[in-house]
Amino acid sequence: MMDGKIGRKTGRKTGRKEKKYKVNTAGVCMACFILFFAWMEKQPVAVQAWKEAVQAEAGDGNETGTNLQLYAHSAVLMDADSGRILYGKNETEKLPMASTTKIMTCILALENGNPDDIVTVSAYAAAQPKVHLGMYEGQEFRLGDLLYSLMLESHNDAAVAIAEHVGGSVEEFAAMMNQKAKEIGCRDTFFITPNGLDASVNEKEGGQKVHSTTAADLARIMKYCIGESEKSGEFLEVTRTQSHFFTDAEGKGSYSCNNHNAFLTMMDGALSGKTGFTNNAGYCYVGALKRDGKTFVVALLACGWPNHKSYKWSDTKQLMNYGLENYEYRNVYEEAPLTPLLVEGGVPESGKPYDAAYLPLEVSETGDGELNVLLRDGENVERNVLLPEKLTAPVEKGTRVGAVNYYLDGELLREYPVRTAGGTEKMDFPWMVRYLWMCYSL
């Protein structure tokens, strides 16, 4: 009978008592986490941002104080009618946005091109990396067909071919993209490519700039695409199509595109959307939904890396449901009590120089007298009437003298001009002469 442990090298008995070992589960888990985050340290900047968000147990919105738990490092829920951000998480942080870029490419192509235009493929367009249509230099396509390639399959070569056709070159098209972004209120967006591949440039004054946006700006771009552009209808038609078959202009090559925006079948009222992924950007998504008279846009940046492809769908549904369940339209318009304003040096209504002159006021541009605002419980709109203490003659009828403003959390929602409902001339020397002559004649 052996009462010792066999030596590893000699095979002889050690004569020592057997030592029992226990696995420290907590220690093993900690070691795994350390190795994981050590690996993450070597990943792109956006990956590092996501790591930091996980470490901080990211999820609390910094705008609404809700307890939403999101995977995305940066996220926005926007009221697409007013443009108001209902929920924001790191919404102004600049991050790469991958193929969500293509919603801007699509809307500019619709606004500046004709679907029946023939696009000739350049060598540069044909050389774009996957995901691509597989076009070759000199091949020709209808612009309208390439838009389905762009939006349904997210083909990078189609994006460049479209950009070169519409803008003349990728650089000129990027300038068009940046100009449009500024026009619709995006202040933290910079486009370099039409397909969203990771890119950077060195500018003399601005230094190095990266192809990037913010969740807030990305939501603004989608808001424009689905409702403000004159080509919104065409944009929705393309992005809602489930599949599209086409050939090149000569009919030699045939192609089939299928829509990869799974959100379209996830929730009732889903309108549109675009996915994206690059090594730097991680998984990204921007989508829109319309239900019960409400229209929402969700934008997500850095929403996980492989193998977390489904995180963007979880976050999108959570944000959309939050909007649907917590926000309702309320009519906050109220008649403003306006008292007539004293007009210094004005002719009084009585026509007597020793009386004071007053002019009645009216609120203009009120439409049907409704101001419907999407609000949640606890939110209140404040009304502020801005008027001077008095006016100075002469004053014409319809002169703007002030405003009635409506604010929510200090942000101006709507401004109604206040104008004079009448006018008065100045009680000057010629008027006094006329007045005295009239009195003498009596």
Summary of the structure (lengths in Angstrom):
residues: 442
radius of gyration: 32.3
end to end distance: 144.9
largest distance: 145.7
contacts: 1398
relative contact order: 0.12
helix: 31%
strand: 26%
